[in-house]
């Protein structure tokens, strides 16, 4: 398994094996290398206020795209602020970021809205994705069930990253796995969405899981619905 090594104070990370790499690391460039690369679309999913926007912001090697709007009193009727009382904005379309990993693997991260009313938009964004990283919050684990149901209905493989908040109850990973009713093969990791290294490790756990599943399917002669796409070069 590849491991990333960087920190919030060092957005680009060191130039070594396992570090997020690519021409745009830390400098906001929008361009990819001319050499062949494999492009992978991934979802960053989870309930309202779980840290998806922060997660993508901490990882993206380009200026991330955010579609956040200030929350209003009208929204309070449909958005449950229990556990996230300090939240003042919400994603109304998508977050988007890009991360290049060693081996010329380019990850396109699509953050999806966590509220039920955005489900049709979620279904559109999910098309063509190879997998999803579900962010969870131990203060309100039950809020993750609907998101995981949608991902399973879409036939996507996923990993779960439990995002740490200052007042989050601490639980043993096996206890969390049991409460979330995860399949034994589904990765479960702990992370702080503000920390680039921990966020990268969570995403890499997902990528490793997805690629292992694809390898098993190919060995069994099963053609996956979606596959990583080689970058077209002129």
Backbone torsions as a table, in degrees:
resi	resn	phi	psi	omega
1	UNK	NA	132.5	178.0
2	UNK	-74.2	146.5	177.9
3	UNK	-127.9	139.9	-179.7
4	UNK	-98.3	145.8	-179.3
5	UNK	-132.1	105.0	175.7
6	UNK	-164.6	-179.3	-176.7
7	UNK	-147.2	163.4	-179.9
8	UNK	-58.2	-28.8	-179.3
9	UNK	-84.7	-6.6	179.7
10	UNK	-131.5	79.1	-171.2
11	UNK	-56.5	-33.9	-176.7
12	UNK	-82.9	-28.6	-178.4
13	UNK	78.0	167.2	179.8
14	UNK	-73.6	155.7	178.2
15	UNK	-87.8	80.9	-178.8
16	UNK	-146.6	171.1	179.7
17	UNK	-57.1	132.8	178.1
18	UNK	92.2	-13.6	-179.9
19	UNK	-82.0	141.4	171.8
20	UNK	-52.2	131.0	-172.0
21	UNK	-128.7	-176.0	178.3
22	UNK	120.6	162.0	-175.4
23	UNK	-66.6	-17.8	-173.4
24	UNK	-101.9	0.0	-174.0
25	UNK	-56.4	115.1	172.4
26	UNK	78.0	-2.9	-176.3
27	UNK	-116.2	0.3	174.9
28	UNK	77.4	8.7	179.1
29	UNK	-65.9	145.9	-179.7
30	UNK	-97.7	0.0	-171.3
31	UNK	-99.8	149.0	173.1
32	UNK	-98.8	161.1	174.3
33	UNK	-63.0	157.8	176.0
34	UNK	-75.9	-21.0	-178.3
35	UNK	-69.6	155.0	-179.1
36	UNK	-58.8	136.0	178.2
37	UNK	-138.2	156.0	177.5
38	UNK	-101.6	125.0	-176.1
39	UNK	-102.1	129.6	-177.4
40	UNK	-127.9	128.8	176.9
41	UNK	-95.5	126.2	179.9
42	UNK	-128.6	148.4	174.4
43	UNK	-98.6	143.9	168.0
44	UNK	-113.5	107.1	-170.2
45	UNK	-119.0	172.2	178.8
46	UNK	150.1	166.9	-178.4
47	UNK	-68.8	171.1	179.0
48	UNK	-55.0	129.8	173.0
49	UNK	75.7	19.5	-175.5
50	UNK	-89.1	-11.7	176.0
51	UNK	112.2	21.1	-177.3
52	UNK	-65.1	-44.7	179.7
53	UNK	-62.2	-44.3	178.3
54	UNK	-61.7	-41.5	-179.7
55	UNK	-59.0	-50.1	-178.9
56	UNK	-67.5	-38.1	178.6
57	UNK	-61.3	-38.0	-177.0
58	UNK	-73.0	-20.4	-174.2
59	UNK	-105.2	-31.5	-168.0
60	UNK	-64.4	132.3	178.0
61	UNK	-83.9	-10.2	173.3
62	UNK	-110.7	167.9	173.7
63	UNK	-62.3	114.3	-175.5
64	UNK	-68.3	150.4	174.7
65	UNK	-92.0	125.7	176.6
66	UNK	-125.6	141.7	175.5
67	UNK	-121.9	64.5	-178.6
68	UNK	-94.4	144.4	175.1
69	UNK	-130.6	151.7	178.3
70	UNK	-68.3	134.3	178.4
71	UNK	-75.2	146.8	-178.4
72	UNK	-120.4	173.5	177.3
73	UNK	-62.5	-32.9	178.2
74	UNK	-61.9	-40.7	-179.8
75	UNK	-67.0	-23.6	-179.8
76	UNK	-62.5	-20.4	179.1
77	UNK	-72.8	-22.1	-176.4
78	UNK	-120.9	-16.5	-179.5
79	UNK	-106.5	114.0	-178.4
80	UNK	-78.5	115.9	-177.8
81	UNK	-92.2	11.5	178.2
82	UNK	-60.6	122.1	-179.3
83	UNK	88.5	-12.2	-179.6
84	UNK	-135.1	47.1	-175.2
85	UNK	-61.4	-25.6	-177.8
86	UNK	-85.3	-2.6	-177.3
87	UNK	-72.5	130.3	-177.2
88	UNK	-119.4	-13.4	179.8
89	UNK	-128.6	162.6	177.5
90	UNK	-145.1	147.9	177.2
91	UNK	-76.5	128.5	-177.8
92	UNK	-110.5	-3.4	176.3
93	UNK	-142.3	-86.6	179.1
94	UNK	-145.7	161.2	160.7
95	UNK	-109.6	149.0	179.5
96	UNK	-143.0	136.1	175.9
97	UNK	-150.7	170.2	-178.3
98	UNK	-134.6	141.4	178.3
99	UNK	-140.3	129.2	177.3
100	UNK	-101.5	128.1	178.7
101	UNK	-106.0	161.0	175.4
102	UNK	-55.5	149.3	-177.0
103	UNK	88.4	14.5	176.7
104	UNK	59.7	39.2	175.7
105	UNK	-101.8	118.6	-176.9
106	UNK	-107.8	120.6	-178.4
107	UNK	-100.7	125.6	172.5
108	UNK	-100.6	116.9	-174.9
109	UNK	-101.8	121.7	178.5
110	UNK	-112.8	109.8	175.4
111	UNK	-83.2	130.9	-174.5
112	UNK	-109.7	146.2	177.9
113	UNK	-59.6	145.5	-176.5
114	UNK	-95.1	-5.8	-176.6
115	UNK	-87.4	147.7	-176.0
116	UNK	-60.0	-34.0	-176.1
117	UNK	-66.2	-15.1	178.7
118	UNK	-96.2	13.7	-175.4
119	UNK	-58.2	-42.9	177.3
120	UNK	-58.6	-39.0	177.1
121	UNK	-65.5	-41.9	178.1
122	UNK	-57.1	-43.3	-178.2
123	UNK	-63.9	-37.2	177.3
124	UNK	-67.2	-44.5	-178.7
125	UNK	-64.8	-32.1	-176.1
126	UNK	-70.4	-18.8	-177.9
127	UNK	-62.4	128.6	177.9
128	UNK	86.2	-2.1	179.0
129	UNK	-78.7	146.7	177.8
130	UNK	-89.9	-23.3	-178.3
131	UNK	-173.4	177.5	-177.7
132	UNK	-140.5	142.7	170.5
133	UNK	-103.7	117.9	-179.7
134	UNK	-95.4	119.3	173.9
135	UNK	-87.0	137.1	-179.3
136	UNK	-129.3	158.4	-178.5
137	UNK	-128.4	122.3	-176.0
138	UNK	-66.2	-15.1	177.5
139	UNK	-74.0	-19.2	-177.5
140	UNK	-153.9	62.0	-177.2
141	UNK	-59.6	-35.7	-176.4
142	UNK	-60.3	-25.1	179.8
143	UNK	-65.9	-16.9	-178.3
144	UNK	-81.7	-17.2	-172.5
145	UNK	-63.3	-43.4	-178.4
146	UNK	-63.3	-39.6	179.5
147	UNK	-64.5	-45.0	179.2
148	UNK	-64.4	-35.2	176.5
149	UNK	-61.7	-43.9	179.7
150	UNK	-63.4	-40.4	-179.7
151	UNK	-65.8	-42.6	178.7
152	UNK	-66.4	-38.4	176.8
153	UNK	-62.9	-31.7	178.7
154	UNK	-80.1	-5.9	178.8
155	UNK	76.4	22.9	-177.8
156	UNK	-94.3	141.0	170.1
157	UNK	-77.3	150.3	-178.2
158	UNK	-150.0	161.8	171.0
159	UNK	-124.2	159.1	179.8
160	UNK	-116.2	129.4	175.7
161	UNK	-117.1	118.0	179.4
162	UNK	-85.6	112.4	-176.6
163	UNK	-80.7	131.9	-176.8
164	UNK	-88.3	126.6	172.7
165	UNK	-115.1	156.1	-177.1
166	UNK	-54.2	-34.5	-177.6
167	UNK	-106.7	18.9	-179.8
168	UNK	-73.7	131.8	173.7
169	UNK	-63.8	139.4	179.2
170	UNK	-92.2	133.2	178.6
171	UNK	-135.4	152.2	175.3
172	UNK	-65.8	141.1	-179.0
173	UNK	-52.7	-38.4	180.0
174	UNK	-67.1	-32.2	175.8
175	UNK	-66.8	-42.8	177.5
176	UNK	-64.3	-42.2	178.9
177	UNK	-59.5	-40.4	179.8
178	UNK	-67.5	-43.8	-179.4
179	UNK	-66.2	-33.6	179.7
180	UNK	-85.7	-6.3	178.0
181	UNK	55.7	50.7	-176.7
182	UNK	-85.1	146.1	172.6
183	UNK	-64.0	144.8	-178.3
184	UNK	-55.5	-28.2	-178.9
185	UNK	-83.1	-12.8	-176.5
186	UNK	-76.0	120.1	179.6
187	UNK	-64.0	141.2	174.0
188	UNK	-130.2	120.9	-178.1
189	UNK	-129.5	157.6	174.6
190	UNK	-103.6	140.6	179.5
191	UNK	-155.9	164.0	169.7
192	UNK	-112.4	113.3	-174.1
193	UNK	-60.2	-16.7	178.7
194	UNK	-82.1	-15.2	-174.7
195	UNK	-98.0	119.5	-175.1
196	UNK	-62.2	-42.6	-178.1
197	UNK	-65.1	-47.4	-179.6
198	UNK	-65.6	-38.7	178.6
199	UNK	-65.6	-41.3	178.6
200	UNK	-63.4	-41.2	179.1
201	UNK	-63.0	-37.2	177.9
202	UNK	-64.8	-43.7	-179.7
203	UNK	-67.6	-37.7	179.1
204	UNK	-66.0	-35.7	175.9
205	UNK	-60.1	-40.6	177.1
206	UNK	-64.7	-48.6	-178.1
207	UNK	-60.1	-44.0	178.6
208	UNK	-60.4	-41.5	179.1
209	UNK	-63.4	-46.5	-178.9
210	UNK	-62.4	-44.9	-178.3
211	UNK	-66.3	-36.4	176.7
212	UNK	-63.2	-41.8	179.0
213	UNK	-64.2	-43.8	178.6
214	UNK	-61.1	-41.2	178.6
215	UNK	-61.9	-43.3	179.6
216	UNK	-64.6	-39.6	179.1
217	UNK	-65.0	-41.4	179.9
218	UNK	-66.8	-38.3	177.3
219	UNK	-64.5	-31.7	179.6
220	UNK	-87.0	0.0	179.1
221	UNK	79.1	18.0	178.7
222	UNK	-92.0	130.2	178.5
223	UNK	-90.5	113.9	-179.8
224	UNK	-63.0	152.1	178.1
225	UNK	-64.1	-39.5	179.6
226	UNK	-127.3	147.8	179.0
227	UNK	-136.1	154.9	174.7
228	UNK	-57.2	142.7	-175.8
229	UNK	-106.2	120.5	173.8
230	UNK	-63.4	141.4	178.4
231	UNK	-70.3	132.7	176.5
232	UNK	-78.6	134.0	177.7
233	UNK	-114.9	147.6	-177.8
234	UNK	-72.2	NA	NA
